[in-house]
């Protein structure tokens, strides 16, 4: 069974909260406990390779009545 050891990030370094001594080169796995700590992903919209084709992609919005 693998132990779970809690820690925090301080100045870009992991600091273990308990007084735990791990041997040098010990393999560890990090699980981020709070989703808020993760940076959001920014998706950029695609760009046209040929901007002169912009008219081919224009759309018209129309309202459809459902009162029939």
N, C-alpha and C positions, 0 to 999 in steps of 0.2 A: 504494500500500500504506500502511495506517495503522500508525504505530508503537505499540508497547505500552510504557507507562511505569508502573512499579510505585510504589505509594504506600501510606500508612497514614493512619488517622484519629487525630488528636490534638486533644483538646478540641473535638470536633465539626467540625474543619477537616481537609481533605485536605492531607497533606504528601507531596510527591514525594520518593522516595528518591534519585533521581539529580539532579544539578545541571542541571535542565532549565528553560529559560525559554520560556514560552508567551506569545504575544501576547495582549493584553487582549481579552476577549470570544471567545476560542477555544472552539468547541463541543467538549465532551468527553463521553465515555460511561463510566460507572462499572460495572465487573463485580466483584461480591463473590466473592472467591476461596474463602472458607471458609463452608460451610453453617452452621457453629456460630455465625457472627457474626449470623445472622438470628434475629430474635425469633420464638418459636413462636406460632402462631395459636391463640387461645382461642375455641372455639365454645361458646356458651351453649345450654343446652337450651331448647326452646320452653316457653312458659307458657300455661296455659289462659286463654282470655278470660273464661270463666265457671267459677271454681274449684268451684262446686257440681256440675259435671259430672264430677268426678274418678272417681266410681264407674263411669262408662261406659268408662273406660280401664284398669281393673284387670284383671290377667291372672293366670291360674293356671298354675303350672309343674308339669308331671307328667313322670315318668321312664318312658321306653318301653324295654321289654326287647327285645333283639335275639337272645335265646337260643331262639327257636322252632324 
